[in-house]
Amino acid sequence: MIRTVAKTIRVVRRLRHSDVRSYVQGYLDEALASHGYVRRPSGVAQALPMVGAFGAGVAVGTGIGVLIAPASGAETRAKVGARLDELAKRAKQASRTRTPVEHASTEPTEIPHDPPLDH
């Protein structure tokens, strides 16, 4: 044990800071492994690749969406805005004509289907 510590001190004196850190980490990993333990990476080290992959997926999806969009951004925003205005107007009309719950009929009502969006 004393020889191992003396050897470690001699080696550490010859190394730079980054080399010392990697040497000590390697030594600790070997010591832990000899007793059946394994050091786990931190949560940040585990999550960072997933965050990077998510960001890359967002970038690729956005790029593909821009490339295959059938209309310009202004036209698409205008269509979406008009569609939302229409839905808001229909919701207001439905809320005005709705019967109170205690007087609601038990007859099934037909739900109007939305017309398809123009592409």
C-alpha distances in whole Angstrom, upper triangle without the diagonal:
4,5,5,6,9,10,11,13,14,15,16,19,21,21,24,24,25,23,20,21,21,18,16,18,17,14,14,17,15,12,16,17,15,16,19,20,22,23,26,28,30,34,35,33,35,38,39,40,42,44,44,46,48,49,50,52,54,55,56,58,59,60,62,64,65,66,68,69,73,74,73,71,74,76,73,73,77,77,74,75,79,77,75,79,81,78,78,82,82,80,82,85,83,82,86,88,85,87,85,83,86,88,86,88,86,88,85,85,85,82,83,81,79,81,78,77,79,77
4,5,5,6,9,10,11,12,14,15,17,19,20,23,23,25,22,19,21,22,18,17,19,19,15,16,19,17,15,18,20,18,19,23,23,25,25,29,30,32,36,37,35,37,40,40,41,44,45,46,47,50,51,51,54,55,56,57,59,61,62,63,65,67,67,69,71,75,76,75,72,75,78,75,74,78,78,75,77,80,79,77,80,82,80,80,84,84,82,84,87,85,84,88,90,87,89,87,85,88,91,89,90,89,90,88,88,87,84,85,83,81,83,80,79,81,78
4,5,5,6,8,10,11,12,14,15,17,19,22,23,24,21,18,20,21,17,16,19,18,14,16,19,17,15,19,20,18,20,23,24,25,25,29,31,32,36,37,35,37,40,40,41,44,45,45,47,50,50,51,53,55,55,56,59,60,61,63,65,66,67,69,70,74,75,74,72,75,77,75,74,78,78,75,77,81,79,78,81,83,80,81,84,85,82,85,88,86,85,89,91,88,90,89,87,89,92,90,91,90,91,88,88,88,85,85,83,82,83,80,79,80,78
4,5,5,6,9,10,11,12,14,16,17,20,20,21,18,16,17,17,14,13,15,14,11,13,15,13,12,16,17,15,17,20,20,21,22,25,27,29,33,33,31,33,37,37,37,40,42,42,43,46,47,47,49,51,52,53,55,57,57,59,61,62,63,65,67,70,72,70,68,72,74,71,71,74,75,72,73,77,75,74,77,79,77,77,81,81,79,81,84,82,82,85,87,85,86,85,83,86,88,86,88,86,87,85,85,84,81,82,79,78,79,77,75,77,74
4,5,5,6,9,10,10,12,15,16,18,18,20,17,14,16,17,13,12,15,15,11,13,16,14,13,16,18,17,18,22,21,22,22,25,26,28,32,32,31,33,36,36,37,40,41,41,43,45,46,47,49,51,51,53,55,56,57,59,61,62,63,65,66,70,71,70,68,71,73,70,70,73,74,71,72,76,75,73,76,78,76,76,80,80,78,80,83,82,81,84,86,84,86,84,82,85,87,86,87,86,87,84,84,84,81,81,79,78,79,76,75,76,74
4,5,5,6,9,10,11,13,15,18,18,20,18,15,17,18,15,14,17,17,14,16,19,17,16,20,21,20,22,25,25,25,25,28,29,31,35,35,33,35,39,38,39,42,43,43,45,48,48,49,51,53,53,55,57,58,59,61,63,64,65,67,68,72,73,72,70,73,75,72,72,76,76,73,75,78,77,75,79,81,79,79,82,83,81,83,86,85,84,87,89,87,89,87,85,88,91,89,91,89,90,88,87,87,84,84,82,80,82,79,77,79,76
4,5,5,6,9,10,11,13,16,17,19,15,13,16,16,12,12,16,15,12,15,17,15,15,19,20,19,21,24,24,24,24,27,28,30,34,34,32,34,37,37,37,40,42,41,43,46,46,47,49,51,51,52,55,56,57,58,61,62,62,64,66,70,71,70,68,71,73,71,70,74,74,72,73,77,76,74,77,79,77,77,81,82,80,82,85,84,83,86,88,86,88,87,85,88,90,88,90,88,89,87,86,85,82,83,80,79,80,77,75,77,74
4,5,5,6,9,10,11,14,14,15,13,10,12,13,9,9,12,12,9,12,14,13,13,16,18,18,20,22,21,21,21,24,25,26,30,30,28,31,34,33,34,37,38,38,40,43,43,43,46,48,48,49,52,53,53,55,58,58,59,61,63,67,68,66,64,67,70,67,67,71,71,68,70,73,72,71,74,76,74,74,78,78,76,78,81,80,79,83,85,82,84,83,81,84,87,85,86,85,86,83,83,82,79,79,77,75,76,74,72,73,71
4,5,5,6,9,10,13,13,15,13,10,13,14,11,11,14,15,12,14,17,17,16,19,21,21,23,25,24,24,23,26,27,28,32,32,30,32,35,35,36,39,40,40,42,44,44,45,48,49,49,51,53,55,55,57,59,60,61,63,65,68,69,68,65,68,71,68,68,72,72,70,71,74,73,72,75,77,75,75,79,79,77,79,82,81,80,84,86,84,86,84,83,86,88,86,88,87,88,85,85,84,81,81,79,77,78,76,74,75,73
4,6,5,7,9,13,14,16,13,11,15,15,12,13,16,16,14,17,19,19,19,22,23,23,25,28,27,26,26,29,29,30,34,34,32,34,37,36,37,41,41,41,43,46,46,46,49,51,50,52,55,56,56,58,60,61,61,64,66,69,70,69,67,70,72,70,69,73,74,71,73,76,75,74,77,79,77,77,81,81,79,82,85,84,83,86,88,86,88,87,86,88,91,89,91,89,90,87,87,86,83,83,81,79,80,77,75,76,74
4,5,5,7,10,12,13,10,9,12,12,9,10,14,13,12,15,17,16,17,20,21,21,24,26,25,24,23,26,26,28,31,31,29,31,34,33,34,37,38,38,40,42,42,43,46,47,47,48,51,52,52,54,57,57,58,60,62,66,67,65,63,66,69,66,66,70,70,68,69,73,72,71,74,76,74,74,78,78,77,79,82,81,80,84,85,84,86,85,83,86,88,86,88,87,88,85,84,83,80,80,77,76,77,74,72,73,70
4,5,5,8,9,11,8,6,9,11,8,9,12,13,12,14,17,17,17,20,21,22,24,26,24,23,22,25,24,26,29,29,27,30,32,31,32,36,36,36,38,41,41,41,44,46,45,47,49,50,51,53,55,56,56,59,60,64,65,63,61,64,67,64,64,68,68,66,67,71,70,68,71,74,72,72,75,76,74,76,79,78,78,81,83,81,83,82,81,84,86,84,86,85,86,83,82,81,78,78,76,74,75,72,70,71,69
4,6,8,10,12,11,9,12,14,12,12,16,16,15,18,20,20,21,23,25,25,27,30,28,27,26,28,28,29,32,31,30,33,35,34,35,39,39,38,41,43,43,43,46,48,47,49,52,53,53,55,57,58,58,61,63,66,67,65,63,66,69,66,66,70,70,68,69,73,72,71,73,76,74,74,78,79,77,79,82,81,80,83,86,84,86,85,83,86,89,87,89,88,89,86,85,84,81,81,78,76,77,75,73,74,71
4,7,10,12,9,9,13,13,11,13,16,16,16,19,21,21,22,24,26,26,29,30,29,28,26,29,28,29,33,32,30,33,35,34,35,38,38,37,40,43,42,42,45,47,46,48,51,52,51,54,56,56,57,60,61,65,66,64,62,65,67,65,65,69,70,67,69,72,72,70,73,75,74,74,78,78,77,79,82,81,80,84,86,84,86,85,84,87,89,87,89,88,89,86,85,84,80,81,78,76,77,74,72,73,70
4,7,8,6,6,9,10,9,11,14,14,14,17,19,19,20,23,24,25,27,29,27,25,23,26,25,26,29,28,26,29,32,30,31,34,35,34,36,39,38,39,42,43,43,44,47,48,48,50,52,53,53,56,58,61,62,60,58,61,64,62,61,65,66,64,65,69,68,66,69,72,70,70,74,75,73,75,78,77,77,80,82,80,83,82,80,84,86,84,85,84,85,82,81,80,77,77,74,72,73,70,68,69,66
4,6,5,6,9,10,10,12,14,15,16,18,20,21,22,24,25,27,29,30,28,26,24,25,24,25,28,26,24,28,30,28,29,33,33,31,34,37,36,36,40,41,40,42,45,45,45,48,50,50,51,54,55,59,59,57,56,58,61,59,58,62,63,61,62,66,65,64,67,69,67,68,71,72,70,72,76,75,74,78,80,78,81,80,78,81,84,82,83,83,83,80,79,78,75,75,72,70,71,68,66,66,64
4,5,5,6,9,10,11,12,14,15,16,18,20,21,22,24,26,27,28,26,24,21,23,21,22,25,23,22,25,27,25,27,30,30,29,32,34,34,34,38,39,38,40,43,43,44,46,48,48,49,52,53,57,57,56,54,56,59,57,56,60,61,58,60,63,63,61,64,66,65,65,68,69,67,69,73,72,71,74,77,75,77,76,75,78,80,78,80,80,80,77,76,75,72,72,70,67,68,66,63,64,62
4,5,5,6,9,10,11,12,14,15,16,18,20,21,22,24,26,27,24,22,19,20,19,19,22,21,19,22,24,22,23,27,27,26,29,31,31,31,34,36,35,37,40,40,40,43,45,45,46,49,50,54,54,53,51,54,56,54,53,57,58,56,57,61,60,58,61,64,62,62,66,67,65,67,70,69,69,72,74,73,75,74,73,76,78,76,78,77,78,75,74,72,69,69,66,64,65,62,60,61,59
4,5,5,6,8,10,10,12,14,15,16,18,20,21,22,25,25,23,21,19,21,19,21,24,23,21,24,26,24,25,29,29,28,31,33,33,33,36,38,37,39,42,43,42,45,47,47,48,51,52,56,57,55,53,56,59,57,56,60,61,58,60,63,63,61,64,66,65,65,69,69,68,70,73,72,71,75,77,75,78,77,75,78,81,78,80,79,80,77,76,75,71,71,69,67,67,65,62,63,61
4,6,5,6,8,10,10,12,14,15,16,18,20,21,23,24,22,20,18,20,19,20,24,23,21,24,27,25,27,30,30,30,32,35,35,35,38,40,39,41,44,45,45,47,49,50,51,53,55,58,59,57,55,58,61,58,58,62,62,60,61,65,64,62,65,68,66,66,70,70,68,71,74,73,72,75,77,76,78,77,75,78,81,79,80,79,80,77,77,75,72,72,70,68,69,66,64,65,63
4,5,5,6,9,10,10,12,14,15,16,18,20,21,22,20,18,15,17,16,17,20,19,18,21,23,22,23,27,27,27,29,32,32,32,35,37,36,38,41,42,42,44,46,47,48,50,52,56,56,55,53,55,58,55,55,59,59,57,58,62,61,59,62,64,62,62,66,67,65,67,70,69,68,72,74,72,74,73,72,75,77,75,77,76,76,74,73,72,69,69,66,64,66,63,61,62,60
4,6,5,6,9,10,10,12,14,15,16,18,20,21,18,16,14,16,15,16,20,19,17,19,22,21,22,25,26,26,28,30,30,31,34,35,35,37,39,40,41,43,45,46,46,49,50,54,55,54,52,55,57,55,54,58,58,56,58,61,60,59,62,64,62,62,66,66,65,67,70,69,68,72,74,72,74,73,71,74,77,74,76,75,76,73,72,71,68,68,65,63,64,62,60,61,58
4,5,5,6,9,10,11,12,14,15,17,19,20,18,16,15,18,17,19,23,22,20,23,26,25,25,29,30,29,31,34,34,34,37,39,39,40,43,44,44,46,48,49,50,52,54,58,59,57,56,59,61,58,58,62,62,60,61,65,64,62,65,67,65,66,70,70,68,70,73,72,72,75,77,75,77,76,74,77,80,77,79,78,79,76,75,74,71,71,69,67,68,65,63,65,62
4,5,5,6,8,10,10,12,14,15,17,18,16,15,13,16,16,18,21,21,19,22,25,24,26,29,30,30,32,34,35,35,38,39,40,41,43,45,45,47,49,50,51,53,55,59,59,58,56,59,61,59,58,62,62,60,61,65,63,62,65,67,65,65,69,69,67,69,73,71,71,74,76,74,76,75,73,76,78,76,78,77,78,75,74,73,70,71,68,67,68,65,64,65,63
4,5,5,6,9,10,10,12,14,16,16,14,12,10,12,12,14,18,18,16,18,21,21,22,25,26,26,28,31,31,32,34,36,37,38,40,42,42,44,46,47,48,50,52,55,56,55,53,56,58,56,55,59,59,56,58,61,60,59,62,64,62,62,66,66,64,66,69,68,67,71,72,70,72,71,70,73,75,73,74,73,74,71,71,70,67,67,65,63,64,62,60,62,59
4,5,5,6,9,10,10,12,15,15,13,12,11,14,14,17,20,21,18,20,23,23,23,26,28,28,29,32,33,33,35,37,38,39,41,43,43,45,47,48,49,51,53,56,57,56,55,58,60,57,57,61,61,58,60,63,62,60,64,66,63,64,68,68,66,68,71,70,69,73,74,72,74,73,72,74,77,74,76,74,75,72,72,71,68,68,66,64,65,63,61,63,60
4,5,5,6,9,10,11,13,14,13,12,12,15,16,19,22,23,21,23,26,26,27,29,31,31,33,35,36,36,39,41,41,42,45,46,47,48,50,52,52,54,56,60,61,60,58,61,63,60,60,64,64,61,63,66,65,63,67,69,66,67,70,71,68,71,74,72,72,75,77,75,77,75,74,76,79,77,78,77,78,75,75,74,71,71,69,67,69,66,64,66,64
4,5,5,6,8,10,11,12,10,10,9,13,14,16,20,21,19,21,24,24,25,28,29,30,31,34,35,35,38,39,40,41,43,45,46,47,49,51,52,54,55,59,60,59,57,60,62,59,58,62,62,59,61,64,63,61,65,66,64,64,68,68,66,68,71,70,69,73,74,72,74,73,71,73,76,74,75,74,75,72,72,71,68,69,67,65,67,64,63,64,62
4,5,5,6,9,10,10,8,7,7,10,12,15,18,20,17,18,22,23,23,25,27,28,29,31,33,33,35,37,38,39,41,43,44,45,47,49,49,51,53,56,58,57,55,58,60,57,57,60,60,57,59,63,61,59,63,64,62,62,66,66,64,67,69,68,67,71,72,70,72,71,69,72,74,72,73,72,73,70,70,69,66,67,64,63,64,62,60,62,60
4,5,5,6,9,10,9,9,10,14,16,19,22,23,21,22,25,26,26,29,31,31,32,34,36,36,38,40,41,42,44,46,47,48,50,52,52,54,56,59,61,60,58,61,63,60,60,64,63,61,63,66,64,63,66,68,65,66,70,69,67,70,73,71,71,74,76,73,75,74,72,75,77,75,76,74,75,72,72,72,69,69,67,66,67,65,63,65,63
4,5,5,7,9,9,10,11,15,17,19,23,24,22,23,27,28,28,30,33,33,34,37,38,39,40,43,43,44,46,48,49,50,52,54,55,56,58,62,63,62,60,63,65,62,62,65,65,62,64,67,66,64,68,69,67,67,71,71,68,71,74,72,71,75,76,74,76,74,72,75,77,75,77,75,76,73,73,73,70,71,69,67,69,66,65,67,65
4,5,5,6,5,6,8,11,14,17,20,22,20,21,24,25,26,28,30,31,32,34,36,36,38,40,41,42,44,46,47,48,50,52,53,54,56,59,61,60,58,61,63,60,59,63,63,60,61,65,63,61,65,66,63,64,68,67,65,68,70,69,68,72,73,70,72,71,69,71,74,72,73,71,72,70,70,69,66,67,65,64,66,63,62,64,62
4,5,5,5,6,9,12,15,18,21,23,21,21,24,26,26,28,30,31,31,34,36,36,37,40,41,41,43,45,46,47,49,51,52,53,55,58,60,60,58,61,62,59,59,63,62,59,61,65,63,61,65,66,63,64,68,67,65,68,71,69,68,72,73,71,72,71,69,71,74,72,73,71,72,69,69,69,66,67,65,64,65,63,62,63,61
4,6,7,9,12,16,19,21,24,27,24,24,28,29,29,31,34,34,35,37,39,40,41,43,45,45,47,49,50,51,53,55,56,57,59,62,64,63,61,65,66,63,63,67,66,63,65,68,66,65,68,70,67,68,71,71,69,71,74,72,72,75,77,74,76,74,72,74,77,75,76,74,75,72,73,72,69,70,68,67,69,66,65,67,65
4,6,9,12,15,18,21,24,26,24,24,28,30,30,31,34,35,35,37,40,40,41,44,45,46,47,49,51,51,53,55,56,57,59,62,64,64,62,65,66,63,63,66,66,63,65,68,66,64,68,69,66,67,70,70,67,70,73,71,70,74,75,72,74,72,70,72,75,73,74,72,73,71,71,71,68,69,67,66,68,66,65,67,65
4,7,10,13,16,19,22,24,22,22,25,27,27,29,31,32,33,35,37,38,38,41,42,43,44,47,48,48,50,53,53,54,56,59,61,61,59,62,63,60,60,63,63,60,62,65,63,61,65,66,63,64,67,67,64,67,70,68,67,71,72,69,71,69,67,69,72,70,71,69,70,67,68,67,65,66,64,63,65,62,62,64,62
4,7,9,13,15,18,21,19,19,22,24,24,26,28,29,30,32,34,35,36,38,40,40,42,44,45,46,48,50,51,52,53,57,58,58,56,59,60,57,57,61,60,57,59,62,60,58,62,63,60,61,65,64,62,64,67,65,64,68,69,67,68,67,65,67,70,67,69,67,68,65,66,65,63,64,62,61,62,60,59,61,59
4,6,10,13,15,18,16,15,19,21,21,22,25,26,26,28,31,31,32,35,36,37,38,41,42,43,44,46,47,48,50,54,55,55,53,56,57,54,54,57,57,54,56,59,57,56,59,60,58,58,62,62,59,62,65,63,62,66,67,65,67,65,63,66,68,66,67,66,67,64,64,63,60,61,59,58,60,57,56,58,56
4,7,9,12,14,13,13,17,18,19,20,22,23,25,26,28,29,31,33,34,35,37,38,40,41,43,44,45,47,48,52,53,53,50,53,55,52,51,55,55,52,54,57,55,53,57,58,56,56,60,60,58,60,63,61,61,64,66,63,65,64,62,65,67,65,66,65,66,63,63,62,59,60,58,57,58,56,55,57,55
4,6,9,11,10,9,13,15,16,17,19,20,21,23,25,26,27,29,31,32,33,35,36,38,39,41,42,43,45,48,50,49,47,50,51,48,48,52,51,48,50,53,51,50,53,55,52,53,56,56,54,56,59,58,57,61,62,60,62,60,58,61,64,61,63,61,62,59,59,59,56,56,54,53,55,52,51,53,51
4,7,8,6,7,10,11,12,14,16,17,18,20,22,23,24,26,27,29,30,32,33,35,36,38,39,41,42,46,47,46,44,47,48,45,45,49,49,46,47,51,49,47,51,52,50,50,54,54,52,55,57,56,55,59,60,58,60,59,58,60,63,60,62,61,62,59,58,57,54,55,53,51,53,50,49,51,49
4,5,5,6,9,10,12,14,15,16,18,19,21,22,24,25,27,28,30,31,33,34,35,37,39,40,41,45,46,45,42,45,47,44,43,47,47,44,45,49,47,45,49,50,48,48,52,52,50,52,55,54,53,57,58,56,58,57,55,58,61,59,60,59,60,57,57,56,53,54,51,50,51,49,48,50,48
4,5,5,6,9,11,11,12,14,16,17,18,20,21,22,24,26,27,28,30,32,33,35,36,38,38,42,43,42,39,42,44,41,40,44,44,41,42,45,44,42,45,47,44,45,48,48,46,49,52,50,49,53,55,52,54,53,52,55,57,55,57,55,56,54,53,52,49,50,48,46,48,46,44,46,45
4,5,5,6,9,10,10,12,14,15,16,18,20,20,22,24,25,26,28,30,31,32,34,36,36,40,41,40,37,40,42,39,38,42,42,39,40,44,42,41,44,46,44,44,47,48,46,48,51,50,49,53,54,53,55,54,52,56,58,55,57,56,57,54,54,53,49,50,48,46,47,45,43,45,43
4,6,6,8,10,11,12,14,15,16,18,19,21,22,24,25,27,28,30,31,33,34,36,37,41,41,40,38,41,43,40,40,43,43,41,42,46,44,43,46,48,46,46,50,50,48,50,53,52,52,55,57,55,57,57,55,58,60,58,60,58,59,56,55,54,51,51,49,47,49,46,44,46,44
4,6,7,8,10,11,12,14,15,17,18,20,21,23,24,26,27,28,30,32,33,34,36,39,40,40,37,40,42,39,39,42,42,39,41,44,43,41,44,46,44,44,48,48,46,49,52,50,50,53,55,53,55,54,53,56,58,55,57,56,56,53,53,52,48,49,46,45,46,44,42,44,42
4,6,5,6,9,10,11,12,14,15,17,19,20,21,23,24,26,27,29,30,32,33,36,37,36,34,37,39,35,35,39,39,36,37,41,39,37,41,43,40,41,44,45,43,45,48,47,46,50,51,50,52,51,50,53,55,52,54,53,54,51,50,49,45,46,43,42,43,41,39,41,39
4,5,5,6,9,10,11,12,14,15,17,18,20,21,23,24,26,27,29,30,31,35,36,35,33,36,37,35,34,38,38,35,37,40,39,38,41,43,41,41,45,45,44,46,49,48,48,51,53,51,54,53,52,55,57,55,56,55,56,53,52,50,47,47,44,42,44,41,39,41,38
4,5,5,6,9,10,10,12,14,15,16,18,20,21,22,24,26,27,28,30,34,35,34,32,35,37,34,34,38,38,35,37,40,39,38,41,43,41,42,45,45,44,47,49,48,48,52,53,52,54,54,52,56,57,55,56,55,55,52,51,50,46,46,44,42,43,40,38,39,37
4,5,5,6,9,10,10,12,14,15,16,18,20,21,22,24,26,27,28,32,33,32,30,33,35,32,32,35,35,32,34,37,36,35,38,40,38,38,42,42,40,43,46,45,45,48,50,48,50,50,49,52,54,51,52,51,52,48,47,46,43,43,40,38,39,37,35,37,35
4,5,5,6,9,10,11,12,14,15,17,18,20,21,23,24,26,27,30,31,30,28,31,33,30,29,33,33,30,32,35,34,33,36,38,36,37,40,40,39,41,44,43,43,47,48,47,49,49,48,51,53,50,52,51,51,48,47,46,42,42,39,37,38,36,34,36,33
4,5,5,6,9,10,11,12,14,15,16,18,20,21,23,24,26,29,30,29,27,30,32,29,29,33,33,31,33,36,35,34,37,39,37,38,42,42,41,43,46,45,45,49,50,49,52,52,51,54,56,53,54,54,54,50,49,47,44,44,41,39,39,36,34,35,33
4,5,5,6,9,10,10,12,14,15,16,18,20,21,22,24,28,29,28,27,30,31,28,29,32,32,30,32,35,34,33,36,38,36,37,41,41,40,42,45,44,44,48,49,48,51,51,49,53,54,51,53,52,52,48,47,45,42,41,39,36,37,34,32,33,31
4,5,5,6,9,10,10,12,14,15,16,18,20,21,22,26,27,26,24,27,29,26,26,29,29,26,29,32,30,29,33,34,33,34,37,37,36,39,41,40,41,44,45,44,47,47,46,49,51,48,49,48,48,45,44,42,39,38,35,33,34,31,29,31,29
4,5,5,6,9,10,11,12,14,15,17,18,20,21,25,25,24,22,25,27,24,24,28,28,26,28,31,30,29,32,34,33,34,37,38,36,39,42,41,41,45,46,45,48,48,47,51,52,50,51,50,50,47,45,44,40,39,37,34,35,32,30,31,28
4,5,5,6,9,10,11,12,14,15,16,18,20,24,25,24,22,26,27,24,25,29,29,27,29,32,31,30,34,35,34,35,39,39,38,41,43,43,43,47,48,47,50,50,50,53,54,51,53,52,52,48,47,45,41,40,37,35,35,32,30,30,28
4,5,5,6,8,10,10,12,14,15,16,18,21,23,23,21,25,25,22,23,27,26,24,27,30,28,28,31,33,31,33,36,36,35,38,41,40,41,44,45,44,47,48,47,50,51,48,49,48,48,45,43,41,38,37,34,31,32,29,27,28,25
4,6,5,6,9,10,10,12,14,15,16,20,21,20,18,21,23,20,20,24,23,21,24,27,25,25,28,30,29,30,33,34,33,36,38,37,38,41,43,42,45,45,45,48,49,46,48,47,47,43,42,40,36,35,32,30,30,27,25,26,23
4,6,5,6,9,10,11,12,14,15,19,20,19,17,21,22,20,20,24,24,22,25,28,27,27,30,32,31,32,35,36,35,38,40,40,41,44,45,44,48,48,48,52,52,50,51,50,50,46,44,42,39,37,34,32,32,28,26,26,24
4,5,5,6,9,10,11,12,14,18,19,19,18,21,22,20,21,25,24,23,26,28,27,27,31,32,31,33,36,36,36,39,41,40,41,44,46,45,48,49,49,52,53,50,51,50,49,46,44,42,38,37,34,31,31,27,25,25,22
4,5,5,6,9,10,11,12,15,17,17,16,19,20,17,18,22,21,19,22,25,24,24,27,28,27,29,32,32,32,35,37,37,38,41,42,41,45,45,45,49,49,46,47,46,46,42,40,38,34,33,30,27,27,24,21,22,19
4,5,5,6,9,10,10,14,15,14,13,16,17,15,16,19,19,18,20,23,22,22,26,27,26,28,31,31,31,34,36,36,37,40,41,41,44,45,45,49,49,46,47,47,46,43,41,38,35,33,30,27,27,24,21,21,18
4,5,5,6,9,10,14,15,14,13,17,18,16,17,21,21,20,22,25,25,25,28,29,29,31,34,34,34,37,39,39,40,43,44,44,48,49,48,52,53,50,50,50,49,46,43,41,37,36,32,29,29,25,22,22,19
4,5,5,6,8,12,14,14,14,18,18,16,18,21,20,19,22,25,24,25,28,29,28,30,33,33,34,36,38,38,39,42,43,43,46,48,47,51,51,48,49,48,47,44,41,39,35,34,30,27,26,23,20,20,17
4,5,5,6,9,11,11,11,15,15,12,14,17,16,16,19,21,20,21,24,25,25,27,29,30,30,33,35,34,36,39,40,40,43,44,44,48,48,45,46,45,44,41,38,36,32,30,27,24,23,20,17,17,14
4,6,5,9,9,9,9,12,13,11,13,16,16,16,19,21,21,22,24,26,26,28,30,31,31,34,36,36,37,40,41,41,45,46,46,50,50,47,48,48,47,43,41,38,35,32,29,26,25,22,18,18,15
4,6,9,10,10,11,15,15,14,16,19,18,19,22,23,23,25,27,28,28,31,33,33,34,37,38,39,40,43,44,44,47,49,49,53,53,50,50,50,49,45,43,40,36,34,31,28,26,23,20,19,15
4,6,9,10,12,15,14,13,16,18,17,17,20,22,21,23,26,26,26,29,31,31,32,35,36,36,38,41,41,42,45,47,47,51,50,47,48,47,46,42,40,37,33,31,28,25,23,19,17,16,12
4,6,7,8,12,11,9,12,14,13,14,17,18,18,20,22,23,23,26,28,28,29,32,33,33,35,38,38,39,42,44,44,48,48,45,45,45,44,40,38,35,31,29,26,22,21,17,14,13,10
4,7,9,12,10,9,12,14,12,14,17,17,17,19,22,22,23,25,27,27,29,31,32,33,35,37,38,38,42,44,44,48,47,44,45,45,43,39,37,34,30,28,24,21,19,16,13,10,7
4,7,8,6,6,10,11,10,12,14,15,16,18,20,20,22,24,25,26,28,30,31,32,34,36,37,38,41,43,44,48,47,44,45,45,43,40,37,34,31,28,25,22,19,17,13,11,8
4,6,5,6,9,10,11,12,14,15,17,18,20,21,23,24,26,27,29,30,32,33,35,37,38,39,43,44,45,49,48,46,47,47,46,42,39,36,33,30,28,24,22,19,16,14,12
4,5,5,6,9,10,10,12,14,15,16,18,20,21,22,24,26,27,28,30,31,33,35,36,37,41,42,43,47,47,44,45,46,44,41,38,36,32,30,27,23,22,20,16,15,13
4,5,5,6,9,10,10,12,14,15,16,18,20,21,22,24,26,27,29,30,31,33,35,36,40,41,43,46,46,43,45,45,44,41,38,35,32,29,27,23,22,20,16,15,14
4,6,5,6,9,10,11,12,14,15,17,18,20,21,23,24,26,27,29,30,32,33,35,38,40,41,45,44,42,43,43,42,39,36,33,30,27,24,21,19,17,13,12,11
4,5,5,6,8,10,11,12,14,15,17,18,20,21,22,24,26,27,29,31,32,33,36,38,39,43,42,40,41,41,40,37,33,31,27,25,22,18,17,15,11,10,9
4,5,5,6,8,10,10,12,14,15,16,18,20,21,22,24,25,27,29,30,31,35,37,38,41,41,38,40,41,39,36,33,31,27,25,23,19,18,17,13,13,13
4,6,5,6,9,10,10,12,14,15,16,18,20,21,23,24,26,27,29,30,34,36,37,41,40,38,39,40,39,36,32,30,27,24,22,18,17,16,13,12,13
4,5,5,6,9,10,11,12,14,15,17,18,20,21,22,24,26,27,28,32,34,35,39,38,36,36,37,36,33,30,27,24,21,19,15,14,12,9,9,10
4,5,5,6,9,10,11,12,14,15,16,18,20,21,22,25,26,27,30,32,33,37,36,34,35,35,34,31,28,26,22,20,18,14,14,13,9,10,11
4,5,5,6,9,10,10,12,14,15,17,18,20,21,23,25,26,29,31,32,36,35,33,35,36,35,32,29,27,23,21,19,16,16,15,12,13,15
4,5,5,6,9,10,11,12,14,15,17,18,20,21,23,24,28,30,32,35,34,32,33,34,33,30,27,25,21,19,17,14,13,14,11,12,14
4,5,5,6,9,10,11,12,14,15,16,18,20,21,22,26,28,29,33,32,29,30,31,30,27,24,22,18,16,14,10,10,11,8,10,13
4,5,5,6,9,10,10,12,14,15,16,19,20,21,25,26,27,31,31,28,30,31,30,27,24,22,19,16,15,12,13,14,12,14,16
4,5,5,6,9,10,11,12,14,15,17,19,20,24,26,27,31,30,28,29,31,30,28,24,23,19,17,17,14,14,16,14,16,18
4,5,5,6,9,10,11,12,14,16,17,18,22,24,26,29,28,26,27,29,27,25,21,19,16,14,13,11,11,13,12,14,17
4,5,5,6,9,10,10,12,14,15,16,20,22,23,27,26,23,25,26,25,22,19,17,14,12,12,9,11,13,13,15,18
4,5,5,6,9,10,11,13,15,15,19,21,22,26,25,23,25,26,26,24,21,19,16,15,15,13,15,17,16,19,21
4,5,5,6,9,10,11,13,14,18,20,22,25,24,23,24,26,25,23,20,19,16,14,15,13,15,17,17,19,22
4,5,5,6,9,10,11,12,16,18,20,23,22,20,21,23,22,20,16,15,12,11,12,11,13,16,16,19,22
4,5,5,6,9,10,10,14,16,17,21,20,18,20,22,21,19,16,16,13,12,13,12,15,18,18,21,24
4,5,5,6,9,10,14,15,17,21,20,18,21,23,22,21,18,18,16,15,17,16,18,21,21,24,27
4,5,5,6,9,12,15,17,20,19,17,19,21,20,19,16,16,14,13,15,15,17,20,21,24,27
4,5,5,6,10,12,14,17,16,14,16,18,17,16,13,13,11,11,14,14,17,20,21,24,27
4,6,5,9,10,12,16,15,13,16,18,18,18,15,16,14,15,17,17,20,23,24,27,30
4,6,8,10,13,16,15,14,16,19,19,19,16,17,16,16,19,19,22,25,26,29,32
4,6,10,12,15,13,12,13,16,16,16,13,14,14,15,18,19,21,25,26,29,32
4,7,9,12,10,9,11,14,14,14,12,14,13,15,18,19,22,25,27,30,33
4,6,8,6,6,8,12,13,14,12,15,15,17,21,22,25,29,30,33,36
4,6,5,6,10,12,14,16,15,18,18,20,23,25,28,31,32,36,39
4,5,5,9,11,13,14,14,17,18,20,23,25,29,31,33,36,39
4,6,9,11,14,16,16,20,21,23,26,28,32,35,37,40,43
4,6,9,12,14,14,18,19,22,25,27,31,34,36,39,42
4,7,9,11,11,14,16,18,22,24,27,30,32,36,39
4,5,8,9,13,15,18,21,24,27,30,32,36,39
4,6,9,12,15,18,21,24,27,30,33,36,39
4,6,10,13,16,19,22,25,28,31,34,37
4,7,9,13,15,19,22,24,27,30,33
4,6,9,12,16,19,22,24,27,30
4,6,9,13,15,18,21,24,27
4,6,9,13,15,18,21,24
4,7,9,12,15,18,21
4,6,9,12,15,18
4,6,9,12,15
4,7,9,12
4,6,9
4,6
4
